[in-house]
Amino acid sequence: MNTDQLVGKHILTGLTWTDARGKLLRRTEYPGIIVSAGNGAVCFKRAEDDGEFTIPLDPGSLQPADPEAVYTLSESGKTVTGVDYVSVWTIHPAAEKIK
């Protein structure tokens, strides 16, 4: 993947938090514009507040989006169009914390 070609592209990042047993705790999405990519990270400026957010640069988690897709954000209900890439992550505690 040529990381230089990612800069300026629209990204929608989905984050899901689970507890140690896999139960859903929270889900959110961050749309934005990629401002840098390389050195193991993708940084984008979030659309809703201009804050920056960084995710790991994992080619397997960065998928081309359907150019015709309309995404509805789970927290706000707002719709997002014109997405170039989608990246989805699940965040869960380390296995040794399961009791």
Beta strands, then each sheet from edge to edge (+ up, - down):
strand 1: 10-18
strand 2: 24-38
strand 3: 41-46
strand 4: 52-56
strand 5: 62-64
strand 6: 71-72
strand 7: 79-80
strand 8: 85-91
sheet 1: 4+ 3- 2+ 1- 8- 5+
sheet 2: 6+ 7-
end
